[in-house]
Structures are given as structure tokens and as C-alpha cells.
Amino acid sequence: MRAIEEAIAAEIASPVHLIHEMGEFIAGAGGKRLRPILLLMAGRVAGYHGPRAVRMGCVVELLHTATLIHDDVVDQAPLRRGRPSANARWGDDASILVGDHLYSKSFALMVADGDPAVLATLALATVSMTEAEVLQLQCKRDGTASEADYLRIITQKTASFISACCRIGALLAEANDAQVDALTRYGESIGIAFQISDDSLDFVADQGRLGKAVGADLKEGKRTLPLIAALERATPAEWDHVQSVLKRHAAEPGEIEEIRLLVERYGGVEYALGRAQDYARSAKQALDAFPDGPDKDTLLLVADYVVERDT
């Protein structure tokens, strides 16, 4: 991970001052680095310990950072990891362009690596992610989202990329088809569990620890699983009221708190976390393809972490 951090710092260096300034700010915000960690650990559990994992760990973190920058522009998010977001500090135009630059850097690194299977894996994942972003926007504008819609969005938007990271680890190790498939399935299940947990935190977390505004999804009019589950149990009058608030995409703090209490009253978060635990169990089962050992134990711990974390 130290080598990956050094690679990230080298890649964001630029003679264009604004790129370098924004890159340092964004990289300095840290984050969990979950995606490069999973890539490294997937490679290890499949038997790979070589230098390509560092390059690819840098690639996936640059790609992930680019998506976060663009997401914050779309959502007009004021905070990212407890600090002003890039768009709040430098504006939407600079954020979009620097996000594009990070996308380009990551794909240049992939081409330099020269592995068609790895390139295909990440190309498919990024196509899936962008399609899901548009589907999410469509659902928000339509004012409707079922649990099936929600799961499709997070599978394509979050889980496809995390799955790709794990698959790349297996490809670096030249693992057999069964092991490549197992790590691909592990990553998808981890990604779904992670996103459900993340969306649940929007209703219950402490903002200082979470690093972003609590209730941000509600303010943006997003319908995530805790809310979807609660609305299925709500009265028609409650359903109509929530719909009218979310359609405005400008809910007041009091309205957000009112909806949060409704989700709490109908057990929306508990339902969502139960579903996240189901996916975490599926992720663990996928690892049956590998012998016991410390690397496998770490991946099993990640499955618990993505559901139980509070930040």
C-alpha cells in the first residue's frame, strides 16, 4: 500500500498547477483505499506477489477518485471525507476536467501494462458504472425506485467495479477459471453489501465520523434501500408526503429529519443491513474455492467490515 500511495502521488503530479493542486488535495483526503486493498489481497490469495499489483492498485484508485469527483458535481455535494469537496472548493468546471484527466491517466497506465484481459475487465466495469449513473438519475427524475431498481443500480455502479478489482487480482495470479470466477463473485457480493451499508449510514451515522453530510441522499432525492423498505410499510398518506418532499430535490433539514424518523419507525435500516449481511455471507461462501490461510482470513474479515463499519 505504501508503494501504491507513492505511485498515486507520481501520477497526479503535473506541470499544470491546477491539476497538481487538486490532485494533492484529493489524494491527501485519504479514504479507505478499499479497492486497491481488495486487488492486492485477491492477488495474494490466488498466489500473486509481484509488482504489477502496485500498478493496478494505482489504476483502480485513480479511477475510483475520478468517479467520486464526478459524483460530487452531479450531487452538488459540499463535503467529501470530512473536507470541502473538490467542486465546492474549485468549482464544477475544474472538477469535471480533473476527473476526466484522472480517468485518462488510469487508462494510460492500463495500456502500458499491456494485459488485454485486465483492460477488458476495467473497460466493462466503467461502461456498467456510467450506465448505472444515468439509470439512477432517471429513477430520481421519475420519482420511483423499487428494490429491484436499487439493486440493479448498485450492482452496476459500485459492485461491478469492486468485482473488477478482485478479478484483476486473480488475473495477475493467472488463477484457474474457477478461482477467477470465485473472486469475481466475491467482489460483486462485497460491493453490494458495502453500498447497502453506506446508504444505511446516511440515516444513522455521526456526520463527523462519516465525513459527509448525513441525510445527503435524501436531500438529493435519492431513494435507497432503507427508504424503499420503509415506504413499503408506510401508510398511503406517509408515502405521498415523502414522495412530494423528494421530488423537490431541496428538502429542508426538518423534512429530512422527519423522513429519517419514518425510516427508523418502520425498520428500514434494519431491513437493509439484513440484506447487506446476506450478501456478505455470499461473499464468504465464494472463498471456499481457496485453501485456508491468512490471506483468505483477511478477505473474510473484509466481508464483516463492510457491513459492520460505522464510517
Helices and strands as residue ranges (DSSP letters): H 2-12, H 17-28, H 34-45, H 52-75, E 79-80, E 83-84, H 86-90, H 92-113, H 116-142, H 147-154, I 155-159, H 160-172, H 177-204, H 207-210, H 216-219, H 225-233, H 236-247, H 253-265, H 268-286, G 287-289, H 294-308
